[in-house]
């Protein structure tokens, strides 16, 4: 079996760590900016996503140290759009989750057939991210719409 390039894997894992930490910050901010009649369930959902992002960040960091690397202290890109409509928040969430999903795919391609633990981790996270993207996509649809949301 071919060996993984540990340094490349650490680089991608640190990128994932940074993106997930950015997710924590974003979801926390979004939860604070929700107003209106449906505030309570939406805030709860956003806070849950922030908690999940933190767990994902920790997991990525554990793999970095498993490979002998040093976990990044950076946070991925944060952009304040000043748009706080629920639809805007969900569209920003889609963008963030899509970027993170791409990083997990990058990791999968790097370790596939070379590391069972990293491959399984990447696949598990891809599944979770794709399910989350689908959930957000369904939230962006108007009631009764069956076709996936697209801009």
C-alpha positions in Angstrom: 0.0 0.0 0.0 1.3 3.5 -0.9 2.1 5.8 1.9 0.3 9.1 2.4 2.1 12.4 2.1 1.9 13.4 5.8 2.8 17.0 5.2 0.1 17.4 2.5 -2.4 15.7 4.7 -1.5 17.9 7.6 -1.9 21.0 5.4 -5.4 19.9 4.2 -6.4 18.9 7.8 -5.3 22.4 9.0 -7.3 24.0 6.3 -10.3 22.0 7.4 -9.7 23.0 11.0 -9.6 26.6 10.0 -12.8 26.4 7.9 -14.6 24.6 10.7 -13.5 27.2 13.3 -14.8 29.9 10.9 -18.1 28.0 10.9 -18.2 28.3 14.7 -17.7 32.0 14.5 -20.2 32.5 11.6 -23.0 30.4 13.2 -22.5 32.1 16.5 -22.8 35.5 14.7 -25.8 34.4 12.7 -27.6 33.2 15.8 -27.1 36.5 17.4 -28.6 38.4 14.4 -31.9 36.5 14.1 -35.0 38.5 14.8 -38.7 37.8 14.3 -41.4 35.3 15.2 -39.4 32.2 14.3 -36.3 33.3 16.2 -36.2 30.6 18.8 -36.1 27.5 16.5 -33.7 29.2 14.0 -31.3 30.4 16.7 -31.3 26.9 18.2 -30.6 25.4 14.8 -27.7 27.8 14.1 -26.2 27.3 17.6 -26.3 23.5 17.0 -24.4 24.0 13.7 -21.8 26.1 15.6 -21.4 23.3 18.1 -21.1 20.7 15.3 -18.4 22.8 13.6 -16.5 23.0 16.8 -16.6 19.2 17.1 -15.4 18.9 13.5 -12.6 21.3 14.2 -11.4 19.3 17.2 -11.5 16.1 15.1 -9.4 17.6 12.4 -6.9 18.8 15.0 -6.7 15.4 16.5 -5.7 14.0 13.1 -3.2 16.7 12.6 -1.5 15.7 15.9 -1.8 12.0 15.1 0.3 12.7 12.0 2.9 14.6 14.0 1.7 18.0 12.9 0.9 21.2 14.7 -2.8 22.3 14.6 -3.3 25.7 13.1 -4.4 28.6 15.3 -5.8 30.5 12.3 -9.5 30.8 11.5 -10.8 30.5 7.9 -12.1 33.5 6.0 -14.8 35.6 7.7 -16.7 38.1 5.7 -19.2 40.4 7.3 -21.8 41.0 4.6 -24.1 43.1 6.8 -26.9 40.9 5.4 -29.0 39.3 8.2 -32.1 38.2 6.5 -32.6 34.5 7.1 -32.4 33.8 3.4 -29.1 35.6 3.2 -27.8 33.8 6.3 -28.7 30.4 4.7 -27.1 31.3 1.4 -23.9 32.3 3.2 -24.1 29.0 5.1 -24.4 27.1 1.8 -21.3 28.8 0.5 -19.3 28.1 3.7 -20.4 24.5 3.8 -19.6 24.0 0.1 -16.1 25.3 0.6 -15.6 23.0 3.6 -17.0 20.0 1.7 -14.4 20.7 -1.1 -11.7 20.5 1.6 -13.0 17.2 2.8 -13.0 15.9 -0.8 -9.4 17.1 -1.2 -8.4 15.1 1.9 -10.2 12.0 0.6 -8.4 12.2 -2.8 -5.1 12.6 -0.9 -5.5 9.6 1.4 -7.8 7.2 -0.5 -6.3 3.7 -0.5 -3.4 4.9 1.7 -4.9 5.4 5.2 -8.1 3.7 6.3 -8.6 6.0 9.3 -8.2 9.2 7.3 -10.2 7.8 4.4 -13.1 6.8 6.7 -12.9 10.2 8.5 -13.1 12.0 5.2 -16.0 9.9 4.0 -17.9 10.4 7.2 -17.4 14.1 7.1 -18.4 14.3 3.4 -21.6 12.5 4.3 -22.4 14.9 7.1 -21.6 18.0 5.0 -23.6 16.8 2.1 -26.6 16.1 4.4 -26.2 19.5 5.9 -26.1 21.2 2.5 -29.3 19.3 1.5 -30.9 20.5 4.7 -30.0 24.1 4.1 -31.1 23.8 0.4 -34.5 22.5 1.5 -34.8 25.5 3.9 -34.2 27.9 1.0 -37.0 26.4 -1.0 -40.5 27.9 -1.0 -43.2 25.5 0.4 -44.2 23.0 -2.2 -41.1 23.4 -4.3 -39.4 20.1 -5.1 -36.5 21.2 -7.3 -33.3 22.0 -5.4 -32.6 25.7 -4.7 -30.1 27.3 -7.1 -29.1 30.9 -7.5 
